[in-house]
Amino acid sequence: MDRLLHLDRTLDELDPPRWEDPAADATRLIRTVHELRRVPLRELRPADLRMLVSQQVALPYVLPLAVRLLLEEPLLDACFYEGDLLLAAVSAPASVWALFPDLAAPLCEVIGALPPEAVEDLPRGAAEDLGRFAGRPVPSR
């Protein structure tokens, strides 16, 4: 089944139970994540996907959307810096990635093709995180 068939639906619909409204004193992060669960998947922006993946929310639905973007532009600057969505994705639990070998394999290829200077410009530890995900060292200068 194509995981992208539900783009007109929200995470609250696809990933029950529906989340209740956040508490009145909830942090901005919590309020934002709750709001994003009510947005149709097709309307989620790269920054939204980065936040949801980083917070490990509904990964079976948001990770394929993130990977679709990353295969086209692996160092996409979703919110904070070039490669932030990629680093969020490779930090997702291995148990979730095990569900998606068809997504992990091409992402590993993309990671392996990154130029060393691009990897060097990522935050400290990124090359190791990428290498751990790809199963081999990622070259940096």
N, CA, C and O atoms as a GROMACS GRO file, in nm:
protein
  564
    1MET      N    1   0.084  -0.119   0.000
    1MET     CA    2   0.000   0.000   0.000
    1MET      C    3   0.088   0.124   0.000
    1MET      O    4   0.188   0.131   0.072
    2ASP      N    5   0.052   0.219  -0.079
    2ASP     CA    6   0.128   0.344  -0.088
    2ASP      C    7   0.101   0.428   0.035
    2ASP      O    8  -0.014   0.463   0.065
    3ARG      N    9   0.209   0.461   0.107
    3ARG     CA   10   0.194   0.540   0.230
    3ARG      C   11   0.154   0.683   0.202
    3ARG      O   12   0.117   0.756   0.294
    4LEU      N   13   0.159   0.726   0.078
    4LEU     CA   14   0.127   0.865   0.046
    4LEU      C   15  -0.016   0.881  -0.004
    4LEU      O   16  -0.052   0.988  -0.054
    5LEU      N   17  -0.099   0.780   0.010
    5LEU     CA   18  -0.238   0.788  -0.035
    5LEU      C   19  -0.325   0.872   0.057
    5LEU      O   20  -0.435   0.912   0.018
    6HIS      N   21  -0.278   0.899   0.174
    6HIS     CA   22  -0.360   0.967   0.276
    6HIS      C   23  -0.322   1.113   0.294
    6HIS      O   24  -0.336   1.167   0.403
    7LEU      N   25  -0.275   1.176   0.191
    7LEU     CA   26  -0.224   1.313   0.205
    7LEU      C   27  -0.332   1.414   0.240
    7LEU      O   28  -0.301   1.522   0.289
    8ASP      N   29  -0.458   1.381   0.216
    8ASP     CA   30  -0.566   1.473   0.249
    8ASP      C   31  -0.615   1.455   0.393
    8ASP      O   32  -0.704   1.527   0.438
    9ARG      N   33  -0.558   1.360   0.464
    9ARG     CA   34  -0.600   1.334   0.602
    9ARG      C   35  -0.499   1.389   0.700
    9ARG      O   36  -0.386   1.421   0.663
   10THR      N   37  -0.539   1.399   0.825
   10THR     CA   38  -0.451   1.452   0.931
   10THR      C   39  -0.396   1.337   1.014
   10THR      O   40  -0.444   1.224   1.007
   11LEU      N   41  -0.294   1.368   1.093
   11LEU     CA   42  -0.239   1.267   1.183
   11LEU      C   43  -0.340   1.226   1.289
   11LEU      O   44  -0.343   1.110   1.330
   12ASP      N   45  -0.423   1.318   1.332
   12ASP     CA   46  -0.526   1.281   1.428
   12ASP      C   47  -0.620   1.176   1.369
   12ASP      O   48  -0.671   1.091   1.442
   13GLU      N   49  -0.643   1.182   1.238
   13GLU     CA   50  -0.728   1.082   1.173
   13GLU      C   51  -0.654   0.951   1.150
   13GLU      O   52  -0.710   0.842   1.167
   14LEU      N   53  -0.527   0.961   1.112
   14LEU     CA   54  -0.451   0.842   1.073
   14LEU      C   55  -0.384   0.771   1.189
   14LEU      O   56  -0.357   0.651   1.182
   15ASP      N   57  -0.357   0.842   1.295
   15ASP     CA   58  -0.278   0.790   1.407
   15ASP      C   59  -0.357   0.808   1.536
   15ASP      O   60  -0.322   0.891   1.620
   16PRO      N   61  -0.464   0.729   1.553
   16PRO     CA   62  -0.545   0.745   1.673
   16PRO      C   63  -0.470   0.702   1.798
   16PRO      O   64  -0.372   0.629   1.790
   17PRO      N   65  -0.516   0.748   1.913
   17PRO     CA   66  -0.634   0.831   1.932
   17PRO      C   67  -0.605   0.978   1.902
   17PRO      O   68  -0.491   1.023   1.907
   18ARG      N   69  -0.712   1.051   1.873
   18ARG     CA   70  -0.701   1.194   1.851
   18ARG      C   71  -0.648   1.257   1.979
   18ARG      O   72  -0.692   1.225   2.089
   19TRP      N   73  -0.552   1.346   1.962
   19TRP     CA   74  -0.495   1.412   2.079
   19TRP      C   75  -0.590   1.520   2.130
   19TRP      O   76  -0.651   1.593   2.052
   20GLU      N   77  -0.601   1.527   2.259
   20GLU     CA   78  -0.680   1.634   2.322
   20GLU      C   79  -0.606   1.766   2.306
   20GLU      O   80  -0.487   1.768   2.275
   21ASP      N   81  -0.676   1.875   2.327
   21ASP     CA   82  -0.610   2.006   2.324
   21ASP      C   83  -0.503   2.010   2.432
   21ASP      O   84  -0.520   1.953   2.540
   22PRO      N   85  -0.393   2.078   2.404
   22PRO     CA   86  -0.287   2.086   2.506
   22PRO      C   87  -0.335   2.170   2.625
   22PRO      O   88  -0.427   2.250   2.614
   23ALA      N   89  -0.270   2.149   2.736
   23ALA     CA   90  -0.301   2.226   2.857
   23ALA      C   91  -0.277   2.374   2.832
   23ALA      O   92  -0.196   2.410   2.747
   24ALA      N   93  -0.345   2.457   2.904
   24ALA     CA   94  -0.334   2.602   2.887
   24ALA      C   95  -0.191   2.651   2.908
   24ALA      O   96  -0.150   2.750   2.847
   25ASP      N   97  -0.116   2.584   2.993
   25ASP     CA   98   0.021   2.627   3.021
   25ASP      C   99   0.126   2.548   2.942
   25ASP      O  100   0.244   2.550   2.976
   26ALA      N  101   0.082   2.478   2.837
   26ALA     CA  102   0.175   2.397   2.757
   26ALA      C  103   0.278   2.486   2.688
   26ALA      O  104   0.252   2.603   2.659
   27THR      N  105   0.393   2.428   2.662
   27THR     CA  106   0.498   2.502   2.593
   27THR      C  107   0.458   2.526   2.448
   27THR      O  108   0.366   2.463   2.395
   28ARG      N  109   0.530   2.616   2.385
   28ARG     CA  110   0.504   2.645   2.243
   28ARG      C  111   0.526   2.519   2.159
   28ARG      O  112   0.450   2.493   2.066
   29LEU      N  113   0.628   2.443   2.190
   29LEU     CA  114   0.655   2.319   2.118
   29LEU      C  115   0.536   2.224   2.126
   29LEU      O  116   0.492   2.170   2.025
   30ILE      N  117   0.486   2.203   2.244
   30ILE     CA  118   0.372   2.113   2.263
   30ILE      C  119   0.250   2.164   2.189
   30ILE      O  120   0.180   2.086   2.123
   31ARG      N  121   0.223   2.291   2.199
   31ARG     CA  122   0.107   2.348   2.128
   31ARG      C  123   0.122   2.330   1.977
   31ARG      O  124   0.026   2.296   1.908
   32THR      N  125   0.243   2.354   1.927
   32THR     CA  126   0.267   2.343   1.783
   32THR      C  127   0.250   2.200   1.735
   32THR      O  128   0.187   2.176   1.632
   33VAL      N  129   0.305   2.104   1.808
   33VAL     CA  130   0.291   1.964   1.768
   33VAL      C  131   0.144   1.924   1.767
   33VAL      O  132   0.100   1.854   1.676
   34HIS      N  133   0.070   1.965   1.866
   34HIS     CA  134  -0.073   1.935   1.870
   34HIS      C  135  -0.144   1.996   1.748
   34HIS      O  136  -0.228   1.931   1.686
   35GLU      N  137  -0.109   2.118   1.714
   35GLU     CA  138  -0.169   2.184   1.597
   35GLU      C  139  -0.134   2.110   1.469
   35GLU      O  140  -0.219   2.095   1.381
   36LEU      N  141  -0.009   2.065   1.457
   36LEU     CA  142   0.034   1.996   1.335
   36LEU      C  143  -0.039   1.864   1.315
   36LEU      O  144  -0.055   1.820   1.201
   37ARG      N  145  -0.083   1.802   1.421
   37ARG     CA  146  -0.159   1.677   1.408
   37ARG      C  147  -0.295   1.701   1.342
   37ARG      O  148  -0.362   1.606   1.302
   38ARG      N  149  -0.336   1.826   1.332
   38ARG     CA  150  -0.467   1.859   1.274
   38ARG      C  151  -0.455   1.916   1.133
   38ARG      O  152  -0.555   1.960   1.075
   39VAL      N  153  -0.335   1.917   1.079
   39VAL     CA  154  -0.309   1.970   0.945
   39VAL      C  155  -0.307   1.854   0.847
   39VAL      O  156  -0.242   1.752   0.874
   40PRO      N  157  -0.376   1.864   0.733
   40PRO     CA  158  -0.364   1.757   0.632
   40PRO      C  159  -0.218   1.736   0.594
   40PRO      O  160  -0.141   1.831   0.582
   41LEU      N  161  -0.181   1.610   0.575
   41LEU     CA  162  -0.041   1.576   0.549
   41LEU      C  163   0.016   1.655   0.431
   41LEU      O  164   0.132   1.697   0.435
   42ARG      N  165  -0.063   1.674   0.328
   42ARG     CA  166  -0.011   1.745   0.210
   42ARG      C  167   0.026   1.890   0.240
   42ARG      O  168   0.100   1.952   0.163
   43GLU      N  169  -0.023   1.945   0.349
   43GLU     CA  170   0.005   2.084   0.384
   43GLU      C  171   0.124   2.100   0.480
   43GLU      O  172   0.162   2.212   0.514
   44LEU      N  173   0.180   1.989   0.524
   44LEU     CA  174   0.294   1.998   0.616
   44LEU      C  175   0.417   2.047   0.540
   44LEU      O  176   0.452   1.994   0.435
   45ARG      N  177   0.480   2.149   0.595
   45ARG     CA  178   0.601   2.207   0.535
   45ARG      C  179   0.723   2.132   0.588
   45ARG      O  180   0.713   2.056   0.684
   46PRO      N  181   0.838   2.153   0.525
   46PRO     CA  182   0.960   2.087   0.574
   46PRO      C  183   0.986   2.114   0.722
   46PRO      O  184   1.026   2.022   0.794
   47ALA      N  185   0.965   2.236   0.768
   47ALA     CA  186   0.988   2.266   0.910
   47ALA      C  187   0.892   2.187   0.998
   47ALA      O  188   0.929   2.144   1.107
   48ASP      N  189   0.769   2.169   0.952
   48ASP     CA  190   0.671   2.090   1.028
   48ASP      C  191   0.716   1.944   1.036
   48ASP      O  192   0.709   1.882   1.142
   49LEU      N  193   0.762   1.892   0.923
   49LEU     CA  194   0.809   1.753   0.922
   49LEU      C  195   0.930   1.736   1.013
   49LEU      O  196   0.940   1.636   1.086
   50ARG      N  197   1.021   1.832   1.010
   50ARG     CA  198   1.139   1.825   1.098
   50ARG      C  199   1.095   1.820   1.244
   50ARG      O  200   1.148   1.741   1.323
   51MET      N  201   1.000   1.903   1.279
   51MET     CA  202   0.953   1.906   1.417
   51MET      C  203   0.886   1.773   1.455
   51MET      O  204   0.914   1.718   1.561
   52LEU      N  205   0.800   1.723   1.370
   52LEU     CA  206   0.729   1.598   1.400
   52LEU      C  207   0.826   1.480   1.407
   52LEU      O  208   0.814   1.395   1.495
   53VAL      N  209   0.921   1.474   1.314
   53VAL     CA  210   1.019   1.366   1.317
   53VAL      C  211   1.106   1.378   1.441
   53VAL      O  212   1.130   1.278   1.509
   54SER      N  213   1.153   1.497   1.471
   54SER     CA  214   1.237   1.517   1.589
   54SER      C  215   1.164   1.479   1.717
   54SER      O  216   1.226   1.427   1.811
   55GLN      N  217   1.035   1.503   1.722
   55GLN     CA  218   0.956   1.470   1.841
   55GLN      C  219   0.900   1.328   1.836
   55GLN      O  220   0.828   1.286   1.926
   56GLN      N  221   0.934   1.255   1.730
   56GLN     CA  222   0.892   1.117   1.710
   56GLN      C  223   0.740   1.101   1.715
   56GLN      O  224   0.687   1.011   1.780
   57VAL      N  225   0.672   1.190   1.645
   57VAL     CA  226   0.526   1.188   1.639
   57VAL      C  227   0.481   1.124   1.509
   57VAL      O  228   0.517   1.171   1.400
   58ALA      N  229   0.405   1.017   1.519
   58ALA     CA  230   0.344   0.951   1.402
   58ALA      C  231   0.446   0.923   1.292
   58ALA      O  232   0.421   0.949   1.175
   59LEU      N  233   0.560   0.871   1.331
   59LEU     CA  234   0.669   0.849   1.235
   59LEU      C  235   0.629   0.764   1.114
   59LEU      O  236   0.679   0.791   1.004
   60PRO      N  237   0.544   0.664   1.127
   60PRO     CA  238   0.507   0.588   1.007
   60PRO      C  239   0.441   0.674   0.899
   60PRO      O  240   0.438   0.635   0.782
   61TYR      N  241   0.388   0.788   0.936
   61TYR     CA  242   0.324   0.877   0.838
   61TYR      C  243   0.414   0.992   0.796
   61TYR      O  244   0.413   1.030   0.679
   62VAL      N  245   0.490   1.047   0.888
   62VAL     CA  246   0.570   1.166   0.854
   62VAL      C  247   0.708   1.132   0.799
   62VAL      O  248   0.763   1.208   0.719
   63LEU      N  249   0.765   1.020   0.839
   63LEU     CA  250   0.898   0.984   0.789
   63LEU      C  251   0.899   0.964   0.637
   63LEU      O  252   0.991   1.011   0.571
   64PRO      N  253   0.801   0.895   0.579
   64PRO     CA  254   0.800   0.884   0.432
   64PRO      C  255   0.791   1.020   0.362
   64PRO      O  256   0.851   1.038   0.256
   65LEU      N  257   0.719   1.113   0.420
   65LEU     CA  258   0.710   1.247   0.360
   65LEU      C  259   0.845   1.318   0.368
   65LEU      O  260   0.886   1.384   0.273
   66ALA      N  261   0.912   1.302   0.480
   66ALA     CA  262   1.044   1.364   0.496
   66ALA      C  263   1.144   1.303   0.398
   66ALA      O  264   1.220   1.375   0.334
   67VAL      N  265   1.143   1.172   0.387
   67VAL     CA  266   1.237   1.105   0.297
   67VAL      C  267   1.212   1.146   0.152
   67VAL      O  268   1.307   1.164   0.076
   68ARG      N  269   1.088   1.162   0.115
   68ARG     CA  270   1.055   1.205  -0.022
   68ARG      C  271   1.125   1.338  -0.051
   68ARG      O  272   1.178   1.357  -0.161
   69LEU      N  273   1.125   1.430   0.044
   69LEU     CA  274   1.194   1.558   0.026
   69LEU      C  275   1.345   1.540   0.027
   69LEU      O  276   1.416   1.603  -0.052
   70LEU      N  277   1.394   1.455   0.115
   70LEU     CA  278   1.539   1.437   0.130
   70LEU      C  279   1.603   1.370   0.010
   70LEU      O  280   1.720   1.396  -0.020
   71LEU      N  281   1.530   1.285  -0.058
   71LEU     CA  282   1.586   1.221  -0.176
   71LEU      C  283   1.608   1.323  -0.288
   71LEU      O  284   1.696   1.306  -0.372
   72GLU      N  285   1.528   1.429  -0.287
   72GLU     CA  286   1.544   1.536  -0.386
   72GLU      C  287   1.648   1.638  -0.341
   72GLU      O  288   1.725   1.690  -0.422
   73GLU      N  289   1.649   1.667  -0.211
   73GLU     CA  290   1.739   1.770  -0.158
   73GLU      C  291   1.786   1.727  -0.018
   73GLU      O  292   1.727   1.768   0.082
   74PRO      N  293   1.891   1.644  -0.013
   74PRO     CA  294   1.931   1.586   0.116
   74PRO      C  295   1.970   1.687   0.223
   74PRO      O  296   1.951   1.662   0.342
   75LEU      N  297   2.025   1.800   0.183
   75LEU     CA  298   2.068   1.899   0.283
   75LEU      C  299   1.968   2.013   0.295
   75LEU      O  300   2.005   2.126   0.326
   76LEU      N  301   1.843   1.982   0.270
   76LEU     CA  302   1.736   2.079   0.282
   76LEU      C  303   1.742   2.149   0.418
   76LEU      O  304   1.754   2.085   0.522
   77ASP      N  305   1.734   2.281   0.414
   77ASP     CA  306   1.729   2.361   0.536
   77ASP      C  307   1.582   2.377   0.572
   77ASP      O  308   1.514   2.465   0.520
   78ALA      N  309   1.533   2.292   0.660
   78ALA     CA  310   1.391   2.291   0.695
   78ALA      C  311   1.356   2.403   0.791
   78ALA      O  312   1.245   2.458   0.787
   79CYS      N  313   1.451   2.437   0.878
   79CYS     CA  314   1.418   2.537   0.980
   79CYS      C  315   1.541   2.606   1.037
   79CYS      O  316   1.545   2.729   1.042
   80PHE      N  317   1.640   2.529   1.078
   80PHE     CA  318   1.752   2.585   1.153
   80PHE      C  319   1.881   2.594   1.074
   80PHE      O  320   1.953   2.694   1.085
   81TYR      N  321   1.911   2.492   0.993
   81TYR     CA  322   2.039   2.489   0.921
   81TYR      C  323   2.028   2.384   0.811
   81TYR      O  324   1.940   2.298   0.814
   82GLU      N  325   2.119   2.393   0.713
   82GLU     CA  326   2.121   2.293   0.607
   82GLU      C  327   2.140   2.155   0.669
   82GLU      O  328   2.228   2.134   0.752
   83GLY      N  329   2.057   2.062   0.628
   83GLY     CA  330   2.068   1.925   0.676
   83GLY      C  331   1.990   1.895   0.801
   83GLY      O  332   1.996   1.783   0.852
   84ASP      N  333   1.915   1.991   0.854
   84ASP     CA  334   1.844   1.966   0.980
   84ASP      C  335   1.736   1.858   0.967
   84ASP      O  336   1.717   1.779   1.059
   85LEU      N  337   1.666   1.855   0.855
   85LEU     CA  338   1.566   1.750   0.835
   85LEU      C  339   1.633   1.614   0.820
   85LEU      O  340   1.585   1.515   0.873
   86LEU      N  341   1.745   1.609   0.747
   86LEU     CA  342   1.818   1.484   0.731
   86LEU      C  343   1.865   1.430   0.866
   86LEU      O  344   1.850   1.311   0.894
   87LEU      N  345   1.921   1.515   0.948
   87LEU     CA  346   1.970   1.470   1.078
   87LEU      C  347   1.855   1.426   1.169
   87LEU      O  348   1.871   1.333   1.248
   88ALA      N  349   1.742   1.491   1.158
   88ALA     CA  350   1.625   1.447   1.235
   88ALA      C  351   1.581   1.308   1.187
   88ALA      O  352   1.549   1.221   1.268
   89ALA      N  353   1.580   1.289   1.056
   89ALA     CA  354   1.535   1.161   1.000
   89ALA      C  355   1.627   1.046   1.040
   89ALA      O  356   1.580   0.941   1.082
   90VAL      N  357   1.758   1.066   1.029
   90VAL     CA  358   1.849   0.956   1.062
   90VAL      C  359   1.853   0.928   1.212
   90VAL      O  360   1.902   0.824   1.255
   91SER      N  361   1.801   1.020   1.291
   91SER     CA  362   1.793   1.001   1.436
   91SER      C  363   1.667   0.928   1.480
   91SER      O  364   1.651   0.898   1.598
   92ALA      N  365   1.577   0.901   1.386
   92ALA     CA  366   1.456   0.826   1.419
   92ALA      C  367   1.497   0.686   1.465
   92ALA      O  368   1.598   0.634   1.420
   93PRO      N  369   1.420   0.627   1.554
   93PRO     CA  370   1.457   0.495   1.608
   93PRO      C  371   1.473   0.389   1.499
   93PRO      O  372   1.400   0.388   1.400
   94ALA      N  373   1.569   0.302   1.519
   94ALA     CA  374   1.594   0.193   1.424
   94ALA      C  375   1.469   0.106   1.406
   94ALA      O  376   1.446   0.053   1.297
   95SER      N  377   1.389   0.093   1.510
   95SER     CA  378   1.267   0.011   1.500
   95SER      C  379   1.170   0.068   1.397
   95SER      O  380   1.098  -0.008   1.332
   96VAL      N  381   1.168   0.199   1.384
   96VAL     CA  382   1.080   0.261   1.284
   96VAL      C  383   1.139   0.243   1.144
   96VAL      O  384   1.069   0.210   1.049
   97TRP      N  385   1.271   0.265   1.134
   97TRP     CA  386   1.336   0.247   1.003
   97TRP      C  387   1.323   0.103   0.955
   97TRP      O  388   1.319   0.079   0.835
   98ALA      N  389   1.317   0.007   1.047
   98ALA     CA  390   1.302  -0.134   1.008
   98ALA      C  391   1.172  -0.156   0.931
   98ALA      O  392   1.161  -0.250   0.852
   99LEU      N  393   1.074  -0.071   0.955
   99LEU     CA  394   0.947  -0.080   0.882
   99LEU      C  395   0.959  -0.030   0.739
   99LEU      O  396   0.873  -0.058   0.655
  100PHE      N  397   1.066   0.045   0.710
  100PHE     CA  398   1.079   0.113   0.582
  100PHE      C  399   1.212   0.085   0.511
  100PHE      O  400   1.284   0.179   0.479
  101PRO      N  401   1.246  -0.041   0.487
  101PRO     CA  402   1.372  -0.066   0.417
  101PRO      C  403   1.374  -0.004   0.278
  101PRO      O  404   1.480   0.031   0.226
  102ASP      N  405   1.256   0.009   0.217
  102ASP     CA  406   1.247   0.069   0.083
  102ASP      C  407   1.275   0.219   0.087
  102ASP      O  408   1.304   0.278  -0.017
  103LEU      N  409   1.268   0.282   0.202
  103LEU     CA  410   1.303   0.423   0.217
  103LEU      C  411   1.446   0.439   0.268
  103LEU      O  412   1.517   0.532   0.229
  104ALA      N  413   1.486   0.349   0.355
  104ALA     CA  414   1.620   0.360   0.415
  104ALA      C  415   1.729   0.339   0.311
  104ALA      O  416   1.830   0.410   0.312
  105ALA      N  417   1.712   0.243   0.222
  105ALA     CA  418   1.816   0.212   0.124
  105ALA      C  419   1.849   0.330   0.033
  105ALA      O  420   1.967   0.364   0.020
  106PRO      N  421   1.751   0.394  -0.029
  106PRO     CA  422   1.787   0.509  -0.113
  106PRO      C  423   1.840   0.628  -0.033
  106PRO      O  424   1.921   0.705  -0.083
  107LEU      N  425   1.794   0.642   0.091
  107LEU     CA  426   1.847   0.750   0.174
  107LEU      C  427   1.993   0.723   0.208
  107LEU      O  428   2.074   0.816   0.213
  108CYS      N  429   2.027   0.598   0.232
  108CYS     CA  430   2.168   0.562   0.256
  108CYS      C  431   2.253   0.596   0.135
  108CYS      O  432   2.365   0.645   0.149
  109GLU      N  433   2.202   0.570   0.016
  109GLU     CA  434   2.276   0.602  -0.106
  109GLU      C  435   2.298   0.753  -0.117
  109GLU      O  436   2.408   0.798  -0.152
  110VAL      N  437   2.196   0.829  -0.088
  110VAL     CA  438   2.207   0.975  -0.093
  110VAL      C  439   2.311   1.023   0.008
  110VAL      O  440   2.393   1.110  -0.023
  111ILE      N  441   2.307   0.968   0.126
  111ILE     CA  442   2.404   1.006   0.230
  111ILE      C  443   2.545   0.974   0.184
  111ILE      O  444   2.637   1.055   0.202
  112GLY      N  445   2.564   0.857   0.126
  112GLY     CA  446   2.696   0.818   0.079
  112GLY      C  447   2.749   0.907  -0.032
  112GLY      O  448   2.870   0.915  -0.052
  113ALA      N  449   2.659   0.973  -0.104
  113ALA     CA  450   2.701   1.060  -0.215
  113ALA      C  451   2.723   1.205  -0.173
  113ALA      O  452   2.760   1.288  -0.256
  114LEU      N  453   2.700   1.236  -0.047
  114LEU     CA  454   2.721   1.374  -0.002
  114LEU      C  455   2.868   1.412  -0.014
  114LEU      O  456   2.955   1.334   0.023
  115PRO      N  457   2.895   1.531  -0.064
  115PRO     CA  458   3.035   1.574  -0.072
  115PRO      C  459   3.092   1.598   0.068
  115PRO      O  460   3.021   1.648   0.155
  116PRO      N  461   3.218   1.564   0.089
  116PRO     CA  462   3.280   1.581   0.221
  116PRO      C  463   3.267   1.723   0.276
  116PRO      O  464   3.246   1.742   0.396
  117GLU      N  465   3.280   1.823   0.190
  117GLU     CA  466   3.271   1.961   0.239
  117GLU      C  467   3.131   1.994   0.291
  117GLU      O  468   3.116   2.076   0.382
  118ALA      N  469   3.029   1.932   0.233
  118ALA     CA  470   2.893   1.955   0.281
  118ALA      C  471   2.874   1.891   0.418
  118ALA      O  472   2.810   1.949   0.506
  119VAL      N  473   2.928   1.773   0.436
  119VAL     CA  474   2.918   1.704   0.565
  119VAL      C  475   2.994   1.782   0.671
  119VAL      O  476   2.950   1.793   0.786
  120GLU      N  477   3.109   1.835   0.632
  120GLU     CA  478   3.191   1.911   0.726
  120GLU      C  479   3.118   2.036   0.779
  120GLU      O  480   3.141   2.079   0.892
  121ASP      N  481   3.030   2.092   0.697
  121ASP     CA  482   2.956   2.212   0.737
  121ASP      C  483   2.839   2.182   0.831
  121ASP      O  484   2.777   2.275   0.884
  122LEU      N  485   2.807   2.055   0.851
  122LEU     CA  486   2.697   2.018   0.940
  122LEU      C  487   2.743   2.029   1.085
  122LEU      O  488   2.864   2.035   1.111
  123PRO      N  489   2.651   2.031   1.180
  123PRO     CA  490   2.689   2.041   1.321
  123PRO      C  491   2.780   1.926   1.366
  123PRO      O  492   2.783   1.819   1.304
  124ARG      N  493   2.852   1.950   1.473
  124ARG     CA  494   2.942   1.850   1.530
  124ARG      C  495   2.866   1.719   1.555
  124ARG      O  496   2.755   1.720   1.609
  125GLY      N  497   2.926   1.609   1.515
  125GLY     CA  498   2.866   1.478   1.536
  125GLY      C  499   2.778   1.431   1.422
  125GLY      O  500   2.735   1.316   1.420
  126ALA      N  501   2.749   1.520   1.328
  126ALA     CA  502   2.658   1.484   1.219
  126ALA      C  503   2.716   1.374   1.131
  126ALA      O  504   2.644   1.282   1.091
  127ALA      N  505   2.845   1.383   1.099
  127ALA     CA  506   2.907   1.281   1.013
  127ALA      C  507   2.895   1.143   1.078
  127ALA      O  508   2.870   1.044   1.009
  128GLU      N  509   2.913   1.137   1.207
  128GLU     CA  510   2.901   1.010   1.278
  128GLU      C  511   2.757   0.960   1.276
  128GLU      O  512   2.733   0.841   1.255
  129ASP      N  513   2.661   1.050   1.296
  129ASP     CA  514   2.519   1.012   1.291
  129ASP      C  515   2.481   0.960   1.154
  129ASP      O  516   2.412   0.859   1.141
  130LEU      N  517   2.527   1.030   1.049
  130LEU     CA  518   2.498   0.987   0.913
  130LEU      C  519   2.564   0.853   0.883
  130LEU      O  520   2.503   0.766   0.821
  131GLY      N  521   2.689   0.838   0.927
  131GLY     CA  522   2.759   0.712   0.905
  131GLY      C  523   2.694   0.596   0.978
  131GLY      O  524   2.686   0.485   0.925
  132ARG      N  525   2.649   0.621   1.097
  132ARG     CA  526   2.581   0.517   1.176
  132ARG      C  527   2.454   0.472   1.103
  132ARG      O  528   2.424   0.353   1.095
  133PHE      N  529   2.380   0.568   1.050
  133PHE     CA  530   2.257   0.534   0.979
  133PHE      C  531   2.288   0.459   0.850
  133PHE      O  532   2.224   0.358   0.819
  134ALA      N  533   2.386   0.509   0.775
  134ALA     CA  534   2.418   0.451   0.645
  134ALA      C  535   2.498   0.321   0.658
  134ALA      O  536   2.515   0.250   0.560
  135GLY      N  537   2.546   0.291   0.778
  135GLY     CA  538   2.619   0.168   0.799
  135GLY      C  539   2.763   0.173   0.751
  135GLY      O  540   2.829   0.070   0.740
  136ARG      N  541   2.810   0.292   0.724
  136ARG     CA  542   2.950   0.309   0.683
  136ARG      C  543   2.991   0.452   0.714
  136ARG      O  544   2.906   0.540   0.724
  137PRO      N  545   3.119   0.475   0.729
  137PRO     CA  546   3.164   0.612   0.756
  137PRO      C  547   3.128   0.707   0.643
  137PRO      O  548   3.135   0.672   0.526
  138VAL      N  549   3.089   0.825   0.680
  138VAL     CA  550   3.060   0.931   0.582
  138VAL      C  551   3.182   1.020   0.578
  138VAL      O  552   3.225   1.072   0.682
  139PRO      N  553   3.240   1.038   0.459
  139PRO     CA  554   3.364   1.114   0.452
  139PRO      C  555   3.345   1.259   0.490
  139PRO      O  556   3.250   1.325   0.448
  140SER      N  557   3.437   1.306   0.570
  140SER     CA  558   3.448   1.449   0.597
  140SER      C  559   3.595   1.481   0.584
  140SER      O  560   3.680   1.393   0.597
  141ARG      N  561   3.626   1.606   0.560
  141ARG     CA  562   3.766   1.643   0.540
  141ARG      C  563   3.844   1.635   0.667
  141ARG      O  564   3.964   1.663   0.668
   0.00000   0.00000   0.00000
